[in-house]
């Protein structure tokens, strides 16, 4: 399963949060963003339950993460 996660980070913790996210094996790609969210991460897991746990227990638990907004990808169209 894959989720694209928009992540809001407190500016004073930005460097520490990005370092922690880059170390996570489940975060496949990490981008800065000029859109609605400061960071965008592509997160992969064996199933939807594991994906939810990673977002709740690993990403949002990081000191400095104000919010995480996941979009769970379903059917690949192309």
C-alpha positions in Angstrom: 0.0 0.0 0.0 1.1 3.5 -0.7 0.1 6.9 0.8 1.2 10.4 -0.2 1.4 12.3 3.1 1.4 16.0 3.4 3.3 17.0 6.5 3.2 20.2 8.5 6.4 21.0 10.4 7.1 23.6 13.0 9.8 25.8 11.4 12.2 25.6 14.3 12.2 21.8 14.1 12.4 21.5 10.2 15.9 20.2 10.0 15.5 17.6 12.7 12.2 16.4 11.2 13.5 16.1 7.7 16.6 14.2 8.9 14.3 11.8 10.8 12.0 11.2 7.9 14.9 10.6 5.5 16.2 7.8 7.9 12.8 6.0 7.8 12.9 3.0 5.5 9.1 3.3 5.0 9.5 6.8 3.6 10.4 6.1 0.0 10.5 9.6 -1.2 10.4 13.0 0.5 9.9 16.4 -1.2 9.7 20.0 -0.1 6.4 21.5 -1.4 5.1 24.9 -2.3 1.6 23.7 -2.1 -0.7 23.1 0.9 1.9 21.2 2.9 5.5 22.0 3.8 6.7 18.4 3.0 5.3 15.6 0.9 6.3 12.0 1.6 5.6 8.8 -0.3 5.1 6.1 2.3 4.9 2.4 1.6 3.8 -0.5 3.8 2.6 -4.1 3.3 -1.1 -3.1 3.9 -3.4 -0.3 4.8 -3.3 -1.0 8.6 0.5 -0.9 8.6 0.4 2.3 6.6 -1.9 3.9 9.2 0.4 2.8 12.0 3.5 4.3 10.3 1.7 7.6 9.9 0.3 7.7 13.4 3.1 6.2 15.4 6.2 7.2 13.4 5.5 10.4 11.5 3.1 12.3 13.6 5.0 11.2 16.8 8.1 13.1 15.6 8.7 16.2 17.7 8.0 19.2 15.5 5.3 17.5 13.3 2.2 19.6 13.7 0.0 17.5 11.4 0.1 14.8 8.7 -2.5 14.6 6.0 -2.4 11.2 4.2 -4.0 10.4 0.8 -4.1 6.6 0.5 -3.6 5.6 -3.1 -6.0 2.9 -4.4 -6.2 2.0 -8.1 -3.4 2.8 -10.5 -4.9 4.1 -13.7 -1.7 4.6 -15.7 
